[in-house]
């Protein structure tokens, strides 16, 4: 008997399109003899859709047309089972479930989906899911919180200054403190975004101001970090704690 997997992707995130591409690549690589795969597209309005064409990348050239031939759904729990159910029910009859799902596979990027929000939703459904739990997802998404956790654990991390859009009303003090503490260049990042969205490298006060504007356009929290001319190394880990 096949394992029924709901692959969730998209979402209300600036990295929405990256999530779609990642998910469709993963779906193509899944063993269809072992898994029954149900692609679940989360729109930028946080609506859930299932459809047989949602795993085809060319269909995303016209998303309104794609949604027209897909089914808007809810994910619901009934006892120990979790189901995909059409949102629009027939009058005088109970909606027939599309599928009973064994496990969710979130392939998501960015805020509202990768930051523990989607993971918390899945936990309320009692649905097992692939990837980090709620706490790990939330902390890893917040660059400053992650920095504090790593420091507490004894890992060497770059120094940083975090501030909010409200704090930035005292712009001159924040910029002066940053120059005094780090000098130039300075790395400027939105706190709660992944990938390289909104990240800049500033070499002057003018560039620093411009970089803050870019970051604040993406997030209400910003972090300044000292720059170290080093080599980036990425390492993926898989397994259960």
TARACOR-V926803 format. One record per pair of residues at least 4 apart in sequence whose C-alpha atoms are under 7 Angstrom apart, sorted by the first residue. I is the first residue (numbers start at 1). GAP is how many residues later the second one is. Records with the same first field share a line. If there is no record, write none. Layout:
# TARACOR-V926803
I=GAP ; GAP
This chain:
# TARACOR-V926803
2=32 ; 33 ; 34
3=31 ; 32 ; 33 ; 99
4=31 ; 32 ; 33 ; 97 ; 98 ; 99
5=30 ; 31 ; 32 ; 33 ; 96 ; 97 ; 98 ; 99 ; 100
6=31 ; 32 ; 33 ; 34 ; 95 ; 97 ; 98 ; 99
7=30 ; 31 ; 32 ; 33 ; 97 ; 98 ; 99 ; 100
8=31 ; 32 ; 33 ; 34 ; 97 ; 98 ; 99
9=10 ; 11 ; 14 ; 31 ; 32 ; 33 ; 97 ; 98 ; 99
10=6 ; 7 ; 9 ; 10 ; 31 ; 32 ; 33 ; 98
11=5 ; 31 ; 32 ; 33 ; 35 ; 102
12=4 ; 31 ; 32 ; 33 ; 34 ; 100
13=31 ; 97 ; 98 ; 99
14=96
15=4 ; 94 ; 95
16=4 ; 93
17=4
18=4
19=4 ; 88 ; 89 ; 90
20=4
21=4
22=4 ; 85
23=4 ; 84
24=4 ; 31 ; 33
25=4
26=4
31=4
32=4
39=11 ; 15 ; 16
40=8 ; 9 ; 10
41=7 ; 8 ; 9
42=4 ; 5 ; 6 ; 7
43=4 ; 5
48=24 ; 25 ; 26
49=21 ; 22 ; 23 ; 24
50=20 ; 21 ; 22 ; 23
51=19 ; 20
59=4 ; 7
60=6
62=4
63=4
64=4
65=4
66=4
71=15
72=14 ; 15
73=11 ; 12 ; 13 ; 14
74=10 ; 11 ; 12 ; 13
75=7 ; 8 ; 9 ; 10
76=6 ; 7 ; 8 ; 49
77=4 ; 5 ; 6 ; 48
78=4
81=19
82=18 ; 19 ; 43 ; 45
83=14 ; 16 ; 17 ; 18
84=13 ; 14 ; 15 ; 16
85=10 ; 11 ; 12 ; 13
86=9 ; 11
89=5 ; 6
90=4 ; 5
103=24 ; 25 ; 26
104=23 ; 24 ; 25 ; 26
105=24 ; 25
106=24
108=5 ; 6
109=4 ; 5 ; 85
110=4 ; 5 ; 83 ; 84
111=4 ; 81 ; 82
112=5 ; 6
113=4 ; 5
114=4 ; 23
115=22 ; 23 ; 26
116=4 ; 18 ; 19 ; 21 ; 22
117=4
118=4
119=4 ; 14 ; 15
120=4 ; 14
121=4
122=4 ; 5
123=4
132=4 ; 5
133=4
134=4
135=4
136=4
137=4
138=4
139=6 ; 7
140=6
141=51 ; 52 ; 53
142=4 ; 49 ; 50
143=4 ; 48 ; 49
144=4 ; 18 ; 47
145=4
146=4
147=4 ; 10
148=4
149=4
150=4 ; 5
151=4 ; 5 ; 6
158=67 ; 68
159=66 ; 67
160=63 ; 64 ; 65 ; 66
161=62 ; 63 ; 64
162=60 ; 61 ; 62
163=4 ; 5 ; 58 ; 59 ; 60
164=4 ; 56 ; 57 ; 58
165=51 ; 55 ; 56
170=4
171=4
172=4
173=4
174=4
175=4
176=4
177=4
178=4
179=4 ; 5
182=4 ; 44
184=19 ; 20
185=16 ; 17 ; 18 ; 42
186=15 ; 16 ; 17 ; 38 ; 39 ; 40 ; 41
187=13 ; 14 ; 15 ; 37 ; 38 ; 39 ; 40
188=11 ; 12 ; 13 ; 23 ; 24 ; 35 ; 36 ; 37
189=9 ; 10 ; 11 ; 26 ; 33 ; 34 ; 35
190=8 ; 9 ; 25 ; 26 ; 28 ; 29 ; 31 ; 32 ; 33
191=30 ; 31 ; 32
192=27
193=4
198=16 ; 17 ; 20
199=16
200=11
202=5 ; 6 ; 9
203=4
204=4
205=4
206=4
207=4
208=4
209=4
210=4
211=4
212=4
213=4
215=4 ; 7
216=4 ; 5 ; 6
